[in-house]
Amino acid sequence: MSKLDHVDLALLSALSDDPRATVVGLSERLGLSRNTVQARMAKLERSGVFLSFERTIAPHTLGFPLQAAISVLVRQTELPGIAAALAEIPEIIQAYGLSGQVDLLVHVACRDARHLFDVDARILAVPGVERTETSLVMGEVIPYRVSPLMATAQTA
């Protein structure tokens, strides 16, 4: 995407403050026409600015109160197949490929410690997975946020 201008940043800031804002609400808040807001939103969407439009659901409300981060070491040549196999494990709610000593960081949600042990065993059973190391999530310290980045982008 081309560089974001001040209108794009103002629109994104308003959406960050109120993700459920309507086009009409955004246009009133920003002093822009509805057509301008719609056109900018479409441009931002096409260029991949928005990650997802699904609502994030807290796993504990579904009966999965225990969360863990599992570091996974794999045989690099088998990574595509490993990723596909991991995607089939429903307790995996997110995974990142990393550089460094750990190849993947997998975020899981489980019912209890025994369930976590079973999920880890399923991950270890995936062909090409060599080792895992599990850390329990004790709590969210900093939630996902982009507002500070937008403030930095506006001053850059």
C-alpha positions as a LaTeX table, in Angstrom:
\begin{tabular}{lrrr}
\hline
Residue & $x$ (\AA) & $y$ (\AA) & $z$ (\AA) \\
\hline
Met1 & 0.00 & 0.00 & 0.00 \\
Ser2 & 1.10 & 3.54 & $-0.60$ \\
Lys3 & 1.86 & 5.68 & 2.40 \\
Leu4 & $-1.12$ & 6.53 & 4.61 \\
Asp5 & $-2.06$ & 10.20 & 4.53 \\
His6 & $-3.56$ & 12.25 & 7.37 \\
Val7 & $-7.13$ & 11.36 & 6.33 \\
Asp8 & $-6.35$ & 7.63 & 6.34 \\
Leu9 & $-4.69$ & 7.93 & 9.75 \\
Ala10 & $-7.60$ & 9.94 & 11.16 \\
Leu11 & $-10.04$ & 7.32 & 9.86 \\
Leu12 & $-7.99$ & 4.47 & 11.31 \\
Ser13 & $-7.68$ & 6.28 & 14.62 \\
Ala14 & $-11.44$ & 6.76 & 14.79 \\
Leu15 & $-11.96$ & 3.07 & 13.98 \\
Ser16 & $-9.44$ & 2.09 & 16.63 \\
Asp17 & $-11.40$ & 4.12 & 19.19 \\
Asp18 & $-14.75$ & 2.71 & 18.02 \\
Pro19 & $-14.43$ & $-0.42$ & 15.86 \\
Arg20 & $-18.23$ & $-0.60$ & 15.44 \\
Ala21 & $-18.55$ & 2.93 & 14.08 \\
Thr22 & $-20.76$ & 3.29 & 11.03 \\
Val23 & $-19.75$ & 5.13 & 7.89 \\
Val24 & $-22.21$ & 7.89 & 8.80 \\
Gly25 & $-20.78$ & 8.10 & 12.33 \\
Leu26 & $-17.23$ & 8.25 & 11.02 \\
Ser27 & $-18.10$ & 10.94 & 8.49 \\
Glu28 & $-19.73$ & 13.07 & 11.20 \\
Arg29 & $-16.85$ & 12.55 & 13.63 \\
Leu30 & $-14.19$ & 13.39 & 11.04 \\
Gly31 & $-16.08$ & 16.12 & 9.17 \\
Leu32 & $-15.87$ & 14.17 & 5.89 \\
Ser33 & $-18.54$ & 13.22 & 3.40 \\
Arg34 & $-20.04$ & 9.75 & 3.60 \\
Asn35 & $-18.74$ & 9.03 & 0.09 \\
Thr36 & $-15.20$ & 10.02 & 1.07 \\
Val37 & $-15.29$ & 7.72 & 4.11 \\
Gln38 & $-16.71$ & 4.83 & 2.04 \\
Ala39 & $-14.09$ & 5.29 & $-0.68$ \\
Arg40 & $-11.24$ & 5.46 & 1.86 \\
Met41 & $-12.53$ & 2.40 & 3.72 \\
Ala42 & $-12.71$ & 0.44 & 0.45 \\
Lys43 & $-9.16$ & 1.52 & $-0.49$ \\
Leu44 & $-7.84$ & 0.56 & 2.95 \\
Glu45 & $-9.58$ & $-2.81$ & 2.80 \\
Arg46 & $-8.25$ & $-3.59$ & $-0.70$ \\
Ser47 & $-4.73$ & $-2.76$ & 0.36 \\
Gly48 & $-4.78$ & $-5.13$ & 3.36 \\
Val49 & $-4.83$ & $-2.58$ & 6.18 \\
Phe50 & $-7.56$ & $-4.44$ & 8.09 \\
Leu51 & $-6.57$ & $-7.78$ & 9.57 \\
Ser52 & $-9.99$ & $-9.28$ & 10.25 \\
Phe53 & $-13.61$ & $-8.34$ & 10.57 \\
Glu54 & $-14.59$ & $-11.23$ & 12.81 \\
Arg55 & $-15.38$ & $-10.56$ & 16.43 \\
Thr56 & $-12.83$ & $-11.93$ & 18.84 \\
Ile57 & $-14.43$ & $-14.34$ & 21.31 \\
Ala58 & $-12.86$ & $-15.00$ & 24.71 \\
Pro59 & $-11.97$ & $-18.73$ & 24.84 \\
His60 & $-12.95$ & $-18.97$ & 28.51 \\
Thr61 & $-16.58$ & $-18.23$ & 27.59 \\
Leu62 & $-16.53$ & $-21.42$ & 25.50 \\
Gly63 & $-15.18$ & $-23.52$ & 28.38 \\
Phe64 & $-11.45$ & $-23.14$ & 27.63 \\
Pro65 & $-10.07$ & $-21.01$ & 30.50 \\
Leu66 & $-6.46$ & $-22.23$ & 30.31 \\
Gln67 & $-4.27$ & $-20.62$ & 27.65 \\
Ala68 & $-0.68$ & $-21.45$ & 26.83 \\
Ala69 & 2.07 & $-20.44$ & 24.44 \\
Ile70 & 3.82 & $-23.46$ & 22.98 \\
Ser71 & 7.22 & $-23.00$ & 21.38 \\
Val72 & 7.64 & $-25.57$ & 18.61 \\
Leu73 & 10.86 & $-26.70$ & 16.95 \\
Val74 & 10.39 & $-28.35$ & 13.55 \\
Arg75 & 12.27 & $-29.76$ & 10.59 \\
Gln76 & 12.27 & $-26.70$ & 8.34 \\
Thr77 & 11.75 & $-28.62$ & 5.11 \\
Glu78 & 8.45 & $-29.96$ & 6.45 \\
Leu79 & 7.03 & $-26.61$ & 7.60 \\
Pro80 & 4.16 & $-26.37$ & 5.05 \\
Gly81 & 2.82 & $-29.80$ & 6.04 \\
Ile82 & 3.31 & $-29.06$ & 9.72 \\
Ala83 & 1.37 & $-25.79$ & 9.42 \\
Ala84 & $-1.47$ & $-27.60$ & 7.65 \\
Ala85 & $-1.58$ & $-30.32$ & 10.33 \\
Leu86 & $-1.53$ & $-27.78$ & 13.16 \\
Ala87 & $-4.42$ & $-25.90$ & 11.54 \\
Glu88 & $-6.50$ & $-29.07$ & 12.05 \\
Ile89 & $-6.09$ & $-28.91$ & 15.85 \\
Pro90 & $-9.07$ & $-26.85$ & 17.06 \\
Glu91 & $-7.47$ & $-25.77$ & 20.34 \\
Ile92 & $-4.82$ & $-23.82$ & 18.41 \\
Ile93 & $-6.22$ & $-20.31$ & 18.21 \\
Gln94 & $-3.19$ & $-18.63$ & 16.64 \\
Ala95 & 0.31 & $-19.48$ & 15.45 \\
Tyr96 & 3.32 & $-17.47$ & 14.33 \\
Gly97 & 6.40 & $-18.47$ & 12.37 \\
Leu98 & 9.51 & $-17.10$ & 14.06 \\
Ser99 & 13.17 & $-16.55$ & 13.33 \\
Gly100 & 15.72 & $-17.66$ & 15.89 \\
Gln101 & 15.90 & $-20.85$ & 17.93 \\
Val102 & 12.12 & $-21.40$ & 18.03 \\
Asp103 & 10.39 & $-22.07$ & 14.72 \\
Leu104 & 6.74 & $-21.61$ & 15.69 \\
Leu105 & 4.88 & $-19.99$ & 18.56 \\
Val106 & 1.48 & $-21.59$ & 18.98 \\
His107 & $-1.27$ & $-20.07$ & 21.16 \\
Val108 & $-3.69$ & $-22.68$ & 22.50 \\
Ala109 & $-6.82$ & $-22.65$ & 24.66 \\
Cys110 & $-7.67$ & $-25.67$ & 26.81 \\
Arg111 & $-10.17$ & $-26.80$ & 29.45 \\
Asp112 & $-7.55$ & $-27.74$ & 32.05 \\
Ala113 & $-3.97$ & $-28.97$ & 32.53 \\
Arg114 & $-4.79$ & $-32.50$ & 31.36 \\
His115 & $-6.35$ & $-31.13$ & 28.17 \\
Leu116 & $-3.24$ & $-29.00$ & 27.60 \\
Phe117 & $-1.08$ & $-32.11$ & 28.02 \\
Asp118 & $-3.20$ & $-33.88$ & 25.37 \\
Val119 & $-3.02$ & $-30.92$ & 22.96 \\
Asp120 & 0.76 & $-30.80$ & 23.36 \\
Ala121 & 0.90 & $-34.53$ & 22.61 \\
Arg122 & $-1.11$ & $-33.98$ & 19.41 \\
Ile123 & 1.30 & $-31.23$ & 18.36 \\
Leu124 & 4.28 & $-33.50$ & 19.07 \\
Ala125 & 2.66 & $-36.26$ & 17.00 \\
Val126 & 2.69 & $-34.10$ & 13.85 \\
Pro127 & 5.37 & $-35.46$ & 11.49 \\
Gly128 & 8.29 & $-33.03$ & 11.43 \\
Val129 & 7.70 & $-31.57$ & 14.91 \\
Glu130 & 10.81 & $-32.27$ & 16.95 \\
Arg131 & 10.21 & $-30.61$ & 20.31 \\
Thr132 & 7.84 & $-28.33$ & 22.20 \\
Glu133 & 8.14 & $-26.11$ & 25.26 \\
Thr134 & 4.97 & $-24.90$ & 26.97 \\
Ser135 & 4.43 & $-21.70$ & 28.95 \\
Leu136 & 1.13 & $-20.96$ & 30.68 \\
Val137 & $-0.50$ & $-17.63$ & 29.95 \\
Met138 & $-0.96$ & $-15.96$ & 33.32 \\
Gly139 & $-2.84$ & $-12.95$ & 31.98 \\
Glu140 & $-2.89$ & $-10.35$ & 29.25 \\
Val141 & $-0.52$ & $-7.53$ & 30.11 \\
Ile142 & $-0.89$ & $-5.46$ & 26.93 \\
Pro143 & $-3.85$ & $-6.23$ & 24.67 \\
Tyr144 & $-3.55$ & $-6.04$ & 20.90 \\
Arg145 & $-3.33$ & $-2.38$ & 20.00 \\
Val146 & $-2.25$ & $-0.15$ & 17.15 \\
Ser147 & $-3.15$ & 3.30 & 18.47 \\
Pro148 & 0.42 & 4.01 & 19.67 \\
Leu149 & 1.74 & 3.02 & 16.22 \\
Met150 & $-0.73$ & 5.37 & 14.54 \\
Ala151 & 0.38 & 8.20 & 16.80 \\
Thr152 & 3.99 & 7.46 & 15.84 \\
Ala153 & 3.07 & 7.24 & 12.15 \\
Gln154 & 1.35 & 10.63 & 12.30 \\
Thr155 & 4.50 & 12.29 & 13.66 \\
Ala156 & 6.88 & 10.53 & 11.29 \\
\hline
\end{tabular}
